[in-house]
Amino acid sequence: MKFNEIMKNEETILLRKKDIFNNLKKNEYYNTKKVCKIEKKKKKKKKKKKKKKKKK
């Protein structure tokens, strides 16, 4: 292989690694957002239940 070909291959590999890493970061961010939303919903449900109990 020529030196230029080797360098091109290495560049593409590095770019792929960056893409994969960025995708992982995005997924982690969105997953934590989803988890937070779910937790908030659970808390709201618990609060609603408590309010209902107080009314009785």
C-alpha positions as CSV (number, residue, x, y, z in Angstrom):
1,M,0.0,0.0,0.0
2,K,1.1,3.5,-0.6
3,F,1.5,5.9,2.2
4,N,-1.4,8.1,1.0
5,E,-3.8,5.1,1.0
6,I,-2.8,4.2,4.5
7,M,-3.3,7.7,5.7
8,K,-6.8,7.8,4.1
9,N,-7.7,4.6,5.7
10,E,-6.6,5.8,9.1
11,E,-8.6,9.0,8.7
12,T,-11.8,7.2,7.8
13,I,-11.3,4.9,10.8
14,L,-10.8,7.9,13.1
15,L,-13.9,9.6,11.6
16,R,-16.0,6.5,12.2
17,K,-14.8,6.3,15.8
18,K,-15.8,9.9,16.3
19,D,-19.2,9.3,14.8
20,I,-19.7,6.3,17.0
21,F,-18.6,8.2,20.1
22,N,-20.9,11.1,19.3
23,N,-23.8,8.8,18.8
24,L,-23.2,7.2,22.1
25,K,-23.2,10.5,23.8
26,K,-26.4,11.6,22.2
27,N,-28.1,8.3,23.1
28,E,-26.9,8.6,26.7
29,Y,-28.3,12.2,26.8
30,Y,-31.7,11.3,25.4
31,N,-31.9,8.2,27.6
32,T,-31.3,10.2,30.7
33,K,-33.9,12.7,29.6
34,K,-36.4,9.9,29.2
35,V,-35.6,8.5,32.6
36,C,-36.0,11.9,34.2
37,K,-39.4,12.3,32.5
38,I,-40.5,8.9,33.7
39,E,-39.4,9.7,37.2
40,K,-41.3,13.0,37.2
41,K,-44.4,11.2,36.0
42,K,-44.2,8.7,38.8
43,K,-43.8,11.5,41.3
44,K,-46.8,13.3,39.9
45,K,-48.9,10.1,40.2
46,K,-47.8,9.6,43.8
47,K,-48.8,13.2,44.6
48,K,-52.2,12.8,43.0
49,K,-52.8,9.6,45.0
50,K,-52.0,11.4,48.2
51,K,-54.4,14.3,47.3
52,K,-57.2,11.8,46.7
53,K,-56.6,10.2,50.1
54,K,-56.8,13.5,51.8
55,K,-60.1,14.4,50.2
56,K,-61.7,11.2,51.6
